[in-house]
């Protein structure tokens, strides 16, 4: 089975490795970067921080601001236990539908729907 393998953290294989004790012989590592395939440019790095977003020369200023607003909304939703920033109805719809509702441009939506980490 040589070489690195990617497993989802909720994968049943992870549970099996932990229960069997085999995990002590393995190294688990988080994913460092995500990429999206762009037809004209090949693999492109998905910006994952404020600095990376504003350094990205492929995004317009408008797209950078939209992406930052989206990240801020999600972060506020996760941080604020008093008031839900994202409605329960929005939490129930498919994520792709939520991205449509947020009126994000196709380039930014592709970061969340077809990125390879």
N, C-alpha and C positions, 0 to 999 in steps of 0.2 A: 504494500500500500504506500510506499515511499513518497516523500514530498509533502508539502503543506496541503491542507484541505480546509475549505470554508464550511462551517456548520452554523446554522441559525442558533441563537442562544436558547430558543425554546424548543429545539429539535429533541426528539426522544433519544437520539443517539447520545446526546450530552448526558441525559439522565442515566443511561446505561453505563457510560464511561465512569461517571461519578459513583454509582452504586457498586460497580464491580471492582473498584479500586484501581482500574487501569489509568485513571486520570493522573495519578501520581507520577506516571512515566511520560506524560504528555505536557506540552507547553501550550497554554491558551493565550492568545494575543488578540487584542481588539483591532479593529480595522482602522488604518491610519488615513486613508484617502478614498474618495469616491470619484468615479469618472462617468461621463455620459458620451455616447458615440454621436458625433456630428458628421453628417455625410461629407461635407467639404473639407473638414479638418481632422477627421479621425477621432481618437479619444481626447476628450477635454476634461480637465480637472473641475470638479464641482466645488465652488467656493463654500467654505464651511465656517467662516468667521467674519466679523465686520471688516477686519483688515483685508482678508482675502477677497471679499466682495468688492471693495473699493480699489483694490489693485488689479482686478480682472479687467483687461482691456477689451474683452469680447462683449461685455455688457454695456449698454447705454446707461447714461446717468438715470434715466427714468426707470429702467429695469433694475438698477442697483437699489433705488429707493423703494420700489415695489417689493423686492426681495427682503430688504431690511424691515419694512413694515410687516410682512408676513412672519418673519422670524420673531419680531417683537410681539406680535399677537400671540403666537404659540408660546413664547417664553412667559408672557403675562398670564396666559391660561394655566401654565404649569406652576407658576409661582404663587398666584393669588388664590388662596383657599376661600376667601370671603365671597368673591363674586366670580362667576364663570364668565370668561371673555368669549368663549366659543359656545354657542347654544347647544342644548341637549339634542335638538333636532339635527344640527350640523354634525354632531358627534356620531349620529346614527347613520348618516348617508355615506356612500362609498367615498373614499378619499379623493378619487378623480373628480367626482361631482363637487366636492368641497372646493377643490382647486379651481374648477370652473366658476363656482359661485364667487370666489375671491377675485375673479377677473384678472388672473395672472396671465402674462403673455406665454405663448407656446414654449419659448426657450426656457423659461423658469419652470413651467409645469414639467418639462422633460427632466429637470434635475430631480424631481420627486417620483417620477413614474417609471423612468427607464435607466436610472443610474446603476452602475456596476461598482460595488464596493469591494 
